[in-house]
Amino acid sequence: MDWFTASDYWLSRLVFQRALAAVYLVAFLTAALQFRALIGRRGMLPVPAFVERVPFKRAPSLFQLHYSDRFFALCAWAGCAVSAALLAGLDSLLPLWGGMLLWLVPWVLYLSIVNVGQTWYSFGWESLLLEVGFLAVFLGNDEVAPPVVVLFLLRWILFRVEFGAGLIKMRGDACWRKLTCLNHHHETQPMPGPLSWFFHHLPRPLHRVEVAANHVTQLVVPFLLFTPHPVATAAAALMIVTQLWLVLSGNFSWLNWITIVLALSAVRFPADPPDVPEAPLWYVVVVLAVAALLVGLSYQPVRNMLSRRQVMNRSFDPVHLVNTYGAFGSVSRVRYEVVVEGTADDVPRTDSRWLEYEFKGKPGDPRRWPRQFAPYHLRLDWMMWFAALSPGYAGSWFGTLVERLLENDRATLKLLRRSPFPADEPPRYVRARLFRYRYTTWRELRETGACWERTYVREYLPPTRLAETAQRP
């Protein structure tokens, strides 16, 4: 069955599978370490309350059948263990059907998490990991050469990721068409990285070159993925270089890394593939049936891409098999940050001493330089960026966050870099204020050592004590 397999992509499959297992491992680790404060039984958006109002058919999940914090932790850490086993190559030691079942485990576990994760799991890279992870189930192991149709479908995902992102930019903010978006984006992106300040201060003509190169990579190069080698390999390599540039410029969780993983599947690495028997008939039938299903489900994403009302990061089925993607259709010109503070005073006064909570990734202290966290995903920090854009993004969880801070809740404080209050002395009041942040200039950086300059804008949440946490920003 030479038509069914592509032995030349043997090493490509191996690299892709190990890299995907690494992304899975990061995703499960993120879930295991953060879930209690976010979606646990006493979380800001508890899973039990969600499954009471959302039926199984709309959000299929193991946690629809049973939920406890202990069970969630078991599933998340089991996902870590299986991902580590896949990273080590355990699937290659199993029979073909066993390897497929092993790849199915993390997909089911992560689908279960995403489908009850609500706001905290509403990012496009969650669906992207599930869509790629589902295809990985049918890519085979050492008992069979990689199926051509699965390799094609992986390229189809990569095409939609890049081309969809390119279209949303051209249809969105005019600064993409004027090549000026990067005059602002490095400063206003959700979570800057350690090099973002330097990227922002690159010469503006270079920013225009960056945007133009991005348009070529996202709107032209994706079509080359469906050409023969070496053109397709060169196209995938160019995408990888572009994604690595984005990795250096900011913290975008594992979005860039899962895109790189996809591109690796399209790179034909030089290698001598081993001799393996032909693919068994049952495997051929299963792969072709799945491929037919995914091609049929692609109708909605294609229709969305062609629509003038294109939307970003939308799933069209409850198990996230085929989705639409895109990012930064609009770019903020000004950066706002919500600064959360507490005081130990019994009654807040004009001279009260307010102490600031420090988050791990989002800007706070102007003198604290951003760190690199991606591919690890700081979910609360990301949502605080959205909260600064509009209080509406925070309406469902911000009040509970304040309540947990007033309680010195241990799980919530673990999401932060530092709390200014001792564990046994919680604050009496918590407030939030909105600040405008901008990068300092080279001269200001030398004189003050601060990478940010911030200016007070307005009150975001008035001083609130434990009995008043029903208030919302």
C-alpha positions in Angstrom: 0.0 0.0 0.0 2.5 2.6 -1.1 -0.3 5.0 -1.7 -1.3 4.9 2.0 2.0 5.5 3.7 5.0 7.9 3.3 8.1 6.1 4.7 10.2 9.2 3.9 8.5 11.0 6.8 9.4 8.3 9.4 11.7 10.6 11.3 9.4 13.5 10.9 6.7 11.5 12.7 9.0 10.6 15.5 10.1 14.3 16.0 6.5 15.4 15.8 5.2 12.9 18.3 7.9 13.5 20.9 7.5 17.3 20.6 3.7 17.0 20.9 4.1 14.8 24.0 6.2 17.6 25.5 3.5 20.2 24.9 0.9 17.8 26.4 3.2 17.5 29.5 3.3 21.3 29.9 -0.5 21.6 29.5 -1.3 18.9 32.1 1.3 20.4 34.5 -0.3 23.8 34.1 -3.7 22.3 34.9 -2.4 20.3 37.9 -0.7 23.3 39.6 -3.5 25.9 39.0 -6.9 24.2 39.0 -7.8 24.5 42.7 -7.9 28.3 42.7 -9.4 28.6 39.2 -12.0 25.8 38.7 -11.7 23.7 41.9 -14.6 23.2 44.3 -13.7 26.6 45.9 -12.3 28.0 42.8 -13.3 31.3 41.1 -15.4 29.4 38.6 -16.1 26.0 40.2 -16.6 22.9 38.1 -19.5 21.5 40.1 -21.5 24.7 39.5 -20.7 24.5 35.8 -21.7 20.9 35.2 -25.0 21.5 37.0 -26.1 24.0 34.3 -24.3 22.6 31.2 -25.3 19.1 29.9 -22.9 16.4 28.9 -23.7 16.7 25.2 -22.6 20.3 25.1 -19.4 19.8 27.1 -18.4 16.1 27.2 -16.1 15.5 30.1 -15.2 12.9 32.7 -16.0 15.5 35.3 -19.6 15.6 34.1 -19.8 12.1 35.6 -17.9 12.8 38.8 -16.0 15.7 40.2 -13.9 16.2 43.2 -10.6 18.1 43.6 -8.8 14.9 44.3 -10.2 13.3 41.1 -9.3 16.3 39.0 -5.7 16.2 40.4 -5.5 12.5 39.7 -6.5 13.1 36.1 -4.1 16.0 35.6 -1.2 14.2 37.1 -2.1 11.0 35.1 -2.0 13.2 32.0 1.5 14.3 33.1 2.6 10.7 33.5 1.2 9.5 30.2 2.7 12.5 28.4 6.1 11.8 29.9 5.7 8.1 28.8 5.0 9.2 25.3 7.9 11.6 25.4 10.1 8.7 26.3 8.7 6.7 23.4 6.6 4.1 25.2 4.1 4.1 22.3 6.9 2.6 20.0 7.2 -0.4 22.3 3.5 -1.3 22.1 1.6 -2.9 19.2 -0.1 -0.5 16.8 -3.5 -0.6 18.5 -1.8 -0.2 21.9 0.1 2.9 20.8 -3.1 4.4 19.4 -4.9 3.8 22.7 -2.0 5.3 24.6 -2.2 8.5 22.5 -6.0 8.6 23.1 -5.6 8.8 26.8 -4.1 12.4 27.0 -6.6 13.5 24.4 -9.6 12.3 26.5 -8.1 13.7 29.7 -7.3 17.1 28.3 -10.7 17.3 26.5 -12.3 16.7 29.9 -10.4 19.5 31.4 -11.0 22.0 28.6 -14.7 21.3 28.4 -15.2 22.4 32.1 -12.4 25.0 32.2 -14.8 27.8 31.2 -13.1 31.3 30.8 -9.7 30.0 32.0 -9.6 27.5 29.1 -11.1 29.7 26.4 -7.9 30.3 24.5 -7.3 29.1 21.0 -4.3 26.9 21.8 -6.5 24.7 23.9 -8.6 23.6 20.9 -5.5 23.5 18.8 -3.8 21.0 21.1 -6.9 18.9 21.1 -7.3 18.9 17.4 -3.6 18.0 16.9 -3.7 15.5 19.7 -6.7 13.7 18.1 -4.8 13.3 14.8 -1.8 12.0 16.7 -3.8 9.0 17.7 -3.9 7.8 14.1 -0.4 8.6 13.1 0.9 5.1 14.0 4.1 3.9 15.6 7.1 1.8 14.7 4.9 -1.0 13.3 3.8 1.1 10.3 5.0 3.9 8.1 3.2 7.3 8.6 -0.1 7.5 6.8 -0.1 10.1 4.0 -3.7 11.2 4.8 -2.8 12.0 8.4 0.3 14.0 7.4 -1.9 15.9 5.0 -4.5 16.7 7.7 -1.7 18.0 10.0 -0.7 20.4 7.2 -4.3 21.3 6.8 -4.4 22.3 10.5 -1.2 24.3 10.1 -2.6 26.0 7.0 -5.8 27.1 8.9 -3.7 28.3 11.9 -1.5 30.5 9.7 -3.9 31.5 7.0 -6.7 32.2 9.4 -4.4 34.4 11.5 -3.3 36.3 8.4 -6.9 36.9 7.2 -8.1 38.1 10.5 -5.3 40.7 10.5 -6.0 41.9 7.0 -9.7 42.2 7.8 -9.2 43.6 11.2 -7.1 46.5 12.5 -6.0 49.0 9.8 -2.5 49.0 11.3 -1.9 45.6 9.9 -2.5 46.9 6.4 -0.5 50.0 7.1 2.4 47.9 8.5 2.4 49.8 11.8 0.9 47.4 14.4 4.3 46.4 15.8 4.8 50.1 16.8 2.5 49.2 19.7 2.1 45.4 19.9 5.3 44.6 21.8 4.3 47.0 24.5 0.6 46.1 24.7 0.7 42.3 24.2 -0.9 40.2 27.0 2.3 39.2 28.7 5.6 40.7 27.6 8.8 38.6 27.9 12.3 39.6 28.9 13.2 40.7 25.4 9.9 42.5 24.6 11.2 45.9 25.7 14.1 45.6 23.3 11.8 44.5 20.5 9.6 47.5 21.1 12.6 49.8 20.7 13.7 48.4 17.3 13.7 51.0 14.6 10.2 51.6 13.1 11.2 50.7 9.6 12.2 47.3 10.9 8.8 47.0 12.5 7.3 47.5 9.1 9.5 44.8 7.7 8.4 42.5 10.5 4.7 43.0 9.7 5.3 42.6 5.9 7.2 39.4 6.6 4.4 38.2 8.8 1.9 38.7 6.0 4.0 36.7 3.6 4.4 33.9 6.1 0.7 33.7 6.9 -1.0 34.5 3.6 1.4 33.1 1.0 3.7 30.5 2.5 0.8 28.2 3.8 -0.2 27.3 0.3 3.3 25.9 -0.3 2.7 23.3 2.4 0.8 21.2 -0.2 3.6 21.2 -2.7 6.2 18.4 -3.0 9.5 18.3 -1.1 11.7 20.3 -0.8 9.4 23.3 -1.3 7.0 22.1 1.5 9.9 21.5 3.8 11.2 25.0 3.1 7.8 26.5 3.8 7.5 24.7 7.1 11.0 25.7 8.1 10.2 29.3 7.4 7.1 29.0 9.6 9.3 27.6 12.4 11.7 30.5 12.2 8.8 32.9 12.3 7.4 31.2 15.4 10.8 31.2 17.1 10.9 35.0 16.5 7.6 35.2 18.3 8.8 33.0 21.1 11.6 35.6 21.7 9.3 38.6 21.6 6.7 37.6 24.2 4.9 35.0 26.3 2.2 33.3 24.3 1.8 30.1 26.3 2.3 27.1 24.0 0.7 28.7 20.9 4.0 29.2 19.2 5.3 25.8 20.3 2.3 23.8 19.1 2.5 25.6 15.8 6.2 24.6 15.6 5.2 21.0 16.4 2.8 21.1 13.5 5.4 22.5 11.1 7.8 19.8 12.1 5.4 17.2 10.7 5.8 18.8 7.3 9.6 18.8 7.4 11.2 15.8 5.7 14.2 15.0 7.7 17.0 13.0 5.9 16.9 9.5 7.3 16.9 5.9 6.2 13.5 4.5 7.3 13.4 0.9 8.6 11.6 -1.8 6.7 8.1 -2.3 8.1 5.2 -4.5 6.9 2.3 -2.9 5.1 -0.4 -1.2 7.2 -3.1 -3.7 8.3 -6.5 -3.4 6.7 -8.3 -2.4 9.9 -5.9 0.5 10.4 -6.4 1.7 6.8 -10.1 1.6 7.2 -10.0 3.5 10.6 -7.7 6.2 9.3 -9.6 6.8 6.1 -12.9 6.9 8.0 -11.5 9.5 10.5 -10.1 11.5 7.6 -13.4 11.6 5.9 -15.1 12.8 9.1 -12.5 15.6 9.6 -12.8 16.7 6.0 -16.5 16.9 6.3 -16.2 18.9 9.6 -13.9 21.3 7.9 -16.8 22.9 6.1 -17.5 25.3 9.0 -13.9 26.5 9.5 -13.5 27.1 5.7 -16.8 29.0 5.6 -15.6 31.1 8.5 -12.3 31.9 6.8 -14.0 33.0 3.7 -16.6 35.1 5.5 -16.2 38.8 5.9 -17.4 38.3 9.5 -14.6 35.9 10.3 -14.3 35.0 14.0 -11.2 33.8 15.8 -10.7 30.7 18.0 -14.1 29.1 17.6 -14.9 25.4 18.0 -17.7 24.0 15.9 -18.2 20.7 17.7 -18.1 19.9 21.4 -15.0 17.6 21.1 -12.9 20.3 19.3 -12.1 18.1 16.3 -11.9 20.9 13.7 -11.7 24.5 14.8 -10.9 28.0 13.5 -8.0 30.0 14.8 -6.6 33.5 14.7 -5.0 36.1 17.0 -4.7 39.9 17.4 -7.2 40.9 14.8 -6.9 44.2 16.6 -4.0 45.7 18.5 -4.3 48.0 21.5 -2.4 51.3 21.3 -2.3 51.8 25.1 -1.5 49.3 27.8 -3.7 49.3 31.0 -3.1 47.1 34.0 -5.2 46.4 37.0 -3.2 46.8 40.2 -4.6 44.9 43.2 -3.8 46.2 46.7 -4.8 45.4 50.3 -4.6 47.2 53.6 -4.7 45.9 57.2 -6.5 49.1 58.4 -9.9 48.5 60.0 -11.3 51.4 58.1 -9.6 52.6 54.9 -8.5 56.3 55.1 -6.7 58.7 52.8 -3.5 57.9 54.7 -4.0 54.2 54.8 -1.0 52.0 53.8 -2.0 50.0 50.7 0.3 47.1 49.8 0.4 45.7 46.2 0.0 42.1 45.3 2.6 40.9 42.8 1.6 38.7 40.0 4.1 36.2 38.4 3.9 37.3 34.8 1.8 40.4 34.3 3.5 43.9 34.7 3.3 45.3 38.2 6.3 46.9 39.9 7.7 49.2 37.1 11.2 48.1 38.1 10.6 44.4 37.8 11.7 43.1 34.5 9.4 40.6 32.7 10.4 36.9 32.8 10.0 34.1 30.3 7.2 31.7 31.3 5.9 30.3 28.0 5.2 27.5 27.1 3.9 27.4 30.7 0.5 29.2 30.8 -0.2 31.7 33.6 -3.9 31.7 33.2 -4.8 34.3 35.9 -2.2 36.7 34.6 -3.6 36.4 31.1 -7.1 37.1 32.2 -6.0 40.1 34.2 -4.8 41.6 30.9 -8.4 41.1 29.5 -9.8 42.5 32.7 -7.8 45.7 32.1 -9.3 46.0 28.6 -12.8 45.8 29.9 -14.4 45.0 33.3 -16.8 42.8 31.4 -14.1 40.2 30.9 -13.7 39.9 34.7 -17.4 40.0 35.8 -17.7 36.3 36.4 -14.5 35.8 38.5 -13.0 39.0 39.8 -15.2 39.3 42.8 -14.4 35.8 43.9 -10.6 36.5 43.4 -11.0 39.5 45.8 -12.9 37.3 48.3 -10.1 34.7 48.2 -7.4 37.4 48.8 -9.4 38.7 51.8 -9.3 35.1 53.1 -5.6 34.6 52.3 -6.7 31.5 50.4 -3.6 29.3 50.0 -4.5 28.0 46.6 -5.2 31.5 45.2 -2.0 32.9 46.7 0.0 30.2 44.9 -1.0 31.8 41.6 0.7 35.0 42.7 4.4 35.9 42.9 4.0 37.4 46.3 1.4 38.4 48.8 2.2 41.4 51.0 0.3 39.9 54.0 1.4 37.1 56.4 -0.5 33.9 56.1 -2.2 34.4 59.4 -3.0 38.1 58.9 -5.2 38.6 55.9 -6.0 42.1 54.7 -9.1 43.9 56.0 -9.8 45.6 52.7 -8.8 44.9 49.1 -9.1 47.4 46.2 -8.1 47.5 42.5 -6.9 50.5 40.5 -6.4 50.9 36.8 -3.0 52.3 35.6 -1.7 53.1 32.2 1.7 51.5 31.5 4.3 52.4 28.9 7.8 51.2 28.2 10.5 53.6 29.4 12.9 55.0 26.9 16.6 54.1 26.8 17.4 57.3 28.8 14.7 56.6 31.5 15.9 53.0 31.8 19.5 54.1 32.5 18.4 56.8 35.0 15.7 54.9 36.9 16.4 51.2 36.2 12.7 50.8 35.5 11.4 49.2 32.3 7.9 50.6 32.8 6.4 54.0 33.7 2.9 53.9 35.0 0.2 56.6 35.5 -2.9 56.3 37.6 -6.1 56.3 35.5 -9.1 55.5 37.8 -10.5 53.3 40.5 -11.3 49.8 39.2 -12.8 48.3 42.4 -13.4 50.4 45.5 -12.0 49.3 48.9 -13.9 46.0 49.6 -14.1 43.9 52.7 -15.1 40.3 53.1 -18.8 41.0 53.6 -18.9 43.2 50.4 -17.3 40.8 47.8 -20.5 40.5 45.9 -19.5 43.8 44.2 -18.0 43.5 40.8 -15.7 45.9 38.9 
